[in-house]
Amino acid sequence: MTDYTDNLPLGKTTVYASEYDPGLLCPFPRKLKRDELGLPELLPFHGVDIWNAYELSWLTPKGKPVVAIGEFRFPCESNNLIESKSFKLYLNSFNQNRFDDFESVRALLSQDLGGAAGAPVDVRLIDSADFAAETFATLPGECLDDLDISIDNYALNANLLEGAADPRQPVEEALHSHLLKSNCLVTGQPDWGSVLINYQGGKINRESLLRYLISFRQHNEFHEQCVERIYCDLMRFCKPHKLTVYARYTRRGGLDINPYRSNFADDIANLRLARQ
């Protein structure tokens, strides 16, 4: 099988492009990790990967710089995810290029990203005049992080969820943790995140759930793949009727990645957290 990581810019010396270049985008097939998880072609969930870009700039027709925040929504049904460093390099290639207006930039971003992902990508650009309206939010539900538990294993272990759900206690609840940490699939650099789990079904033992989430601490996988793994493991061991998994990762290179997977909720708000 082709090792797609060999073609990614992660961990390699980079020359930043001074001219717009959509060829900088590096798609990575979602199917590779989904096959590992045993996911069928018809996915058991829907969702999006919400990216926020805080280092986005271009020039007006007169050469004056413009700065903006970009919000990008990649459907999870797309064939490819976009490798994050290539996304950063692509966005930086806009810096010294002149565009007529915001819509010209938005349309070009949507076209290029959709072509790389293999599905339409929704793009929203926020003008600097509207930055003040961007506020921090908090994840809904109860936080697991104050549980007084002992941890001595930091290797991914889905079996920590075995027997964790009690079907005799049906509940509908939202739980979250800020203790999620995984590592980049290619470089091993830490990826820090918060995760929301909203479910309906047998009550999940909170200590087991927190131990499971902490077991990602030395696991190497892309953000999107970690969220789909959490979703699959919860479905396998806890069997909820309804499930949403939503992670908010801290930014790197001016980008944060926030994957969302659900079998019941149609959409999710772009809840920017304090660490982002």
Secondary structure, 3 states (H helix, E strand, C coil): CCCHHHHCCCCCCCCCCCCCCHHHCCEEECHHHHHHHCCCCCCCCEEEEEEEEEEEEEECCCCCEEEEEEEEEEECCCCEEECHHHHHHHHHCCCCCECCCHHHHHHHHHHHHHHHHCCCCEEEEEEHHHHHHCCCCCCCCEECCCCCCCCCCCCCCHHHHCCCEEEEEEEEEEEEEEEEEEECCCCCCEEEEEEEEEEEEEEECHHHHHHHHHHHHHCECCHHHHHHHHHHHHHHHHCCCEEEEEEEECCECCEEEEEEEECCCCCCCCCCCCCC
